[in-house]
Amino acid sequence: MNDSAGRGSRVSSLASIRVGVAALRTNPMRTVLSTLGVIIGVAALVAVLSLGDGMEAFARSQLERTTGVQNVYVSPVTADTADGILVARARVPLFGETEAREAARLPGAAGAAVTFSGTTLIRSPGGGDRAARVTAATAGSAAMYGVELHRGHFFTPAEAAADTPGAVVTSRAAEALSPGAPAAIVGRVLELRGTPVRVVGIVAPDPRDRGFGIYVPLAVGARVMSPGEAVLPRRLVIKARRVEDVESVRAAAEGWLAARHGAAWAKDFVLSTDRARGEQTKTGFLLFKLFMGAIAGISLLVGGIGIMNVLLASVTERTREIGIRKAVGARRRDIVLQFLSESVAITGSGSLLGLLLGVGVAFGATAAMRAYADAPIHAGLSISTMLVAAFAAVLIGLSFGTYPALRAARLSPIEAIRHE
């Protein structure tokens, strides 16, 4: 008997859903208009989320390239204070390739590099020497400092260890050392105080570049600089994957230093971050997301109100039909299910069309940004964005369809049948 009752309940529920969906076809214009509100709302939600993700990715890439807000700096202590006077230490730890590789494997780190700077002499094609600023760095660390290359590439670990190590010159150095054909300097061997290096790349032009500059591997830097510069302290820079990960990377770096140098590591090293700018950046990203979400939410809310208005009008027009259904045995939950199925059908079809429209708007808008603003912004469409849009649309449909459904279910069968 219970099985028979259960089957009857399922049949009744399916019948209510069919009645609800069929009711949408009786007034196609009203259905289309209510669906249009959902389409616009979902399209706005998808477009705003996609544009927001793309603009955030662009902002993050600019911050990573032009600022050190994602960096954790590890510097050796070079002097002690005695009787109020700074006294230079006789020995200072020097970071190298090994430390950079270990630091790059810390949790949350995107990479690590060691660098120090000094001066050198480059033998010019005419036979004279030209003074140049030399930066010694670990291989493959161009991205760590936002170095953009115009030609070639940054030297690799294999090129750093070669008999003729790789090097990268600035655009001004390339123009001076290879007049009329700066690009031809790639592949040429230069002499830095008698040490040969092979040029493998040219840095992109930079208005701030006012002199000669060359990037060389760490070991080469120690040979081509003056003796006093070769022993200068080397700073280790660890880059976090995201600005939100900076503090966790800092904590991991502290643990790594403690494991290598013991509990007294803080006497020999100083860790620093641009915490103030990092907090400002995180707050800015959060406010941006909340702002974009609020705009999208308002659009979707308007669509939900449209659905509620349509269903309330439908309840008024179909009061007699509802009374007849209840008189022949339909329960309250059957009536509720009927109107909720109408609401979900509207939001389901509207969310699918709105998703397609929103994707098109997002990609079209970013294409216009690239064309007119020369900014490499791309729509950040993701599975999570589509799922959020679909879920939000269905939730709006259920939320705004509940009141009309309950109102219809509470109608008295006798009063409903007598309604004209």
C-alpha positions, 0 to 999 in steps of 0.5 A: 500500500505504501508503494502504491502511495509513493508511486501515486505521489511521484506521478502527481509530482510529474503531472504538476511539473508537466502542467507548469511547463505547459502553462508557459506555452499558453502565453508565449509573449509573457514567458519570453519577456520574463525570460528576457529579464533572466537572460539580461541578468545572467549575461550581466553576471557572466560578463561582469565576472569574466571582465573582472577576472580578466582585469584582475589578472592584468592588474596582477601581472602589472604589479608582478612585473613593475613592483616588488609587492610579491617579493620577500627579501633576505639580506645578510647583516653586514655590520654590528652596533658597538658603543653606538658605532656601526662596525662592519663584519669581517665575514658576511654570508654570500648567497649563491645558486644553491640557495636560490634553488632551495628557496624557489622550492619553498611553499607558495614561492614562484621563484627565487633569485640572487643578485648583486651589482657593480661596475665593469669594463666592456671592450668596444669594437674600436678597441677602447673600453667602455664602462658599464653597470654589471648585474650578476644574477642567477640564471633564468631570473629575468621575470623576478625583476620584470626584465623584458627582452627585446631580442633573444632570451635570458641566459639559462643554467647551461649557458651560465656554466658554459666556457663562454657564459651567456650575458644580456645587454641593455638596448643602449649598450647594444646600440653602442657596441653594434652601431646601425645593427643592434640586433646583430650583437646577439651571438657576439662574444664580448670581453669584460675585463678579459673574461669572454661572454656571449650575448644571448639577449637584449633588454627591451628599451627603457626610458630610465636606462641612461647608461650601459648595462649588462646582466651576467651569471653570478660567477662571472660577476665576481670575476669582472667586477673590482675586488671590492665589489665582488665581495659585496653582500648578495641579496636573495629575493623570493617571489610569492605566487600571489600577493596574498601568499607573501606572508606565508612565504616569509614564514617558510623562508624563516623556517628555511633559514633556521634549518640552515643556520640554526636558531640564531639565524636572525642575527645574521639575516634580515627578512623584509617585505613591502607589507604596507603596499601588499595590504593595500593591494589585497584590499583593492582586489577585494573591494574590486570583486565586491563592487563587480559582484554588487553590479551583477547581483543587481542585474540578476535581482531585477530579473528575479523580480520580473519572474515574480511579477509574471507568476503572480499575474499567472496565479490571478489569471489561473485561479479557477484552474487552480481551484479545479485542480485542488477539487479533483485531488491536487495537494498543496505541494503539487500546486507549489511544485507546478509554479516552481517548475515554471519559475525554474524553467524560465530561469534555466532557459534564461541562464543558458541563453544569458551565459552565451550572451555574457561570454560574447559580451565579455570577449567583445569588450576585451577585444575592444580594450586591446584594440583601443587601449593597447592593453593585453586584457583577456576575458577570464572565463572559467568553469567556476564563473559559469557554475556561479551564474547558473546556480545564481539564476536557479536560486533566484528562480526558486526564491522569487517563485516561492511566494507566488507558488505558496499564494496559489497553494493557499487558495480555497478550492471553493473560492477559486472555482467561483472566481471569474 
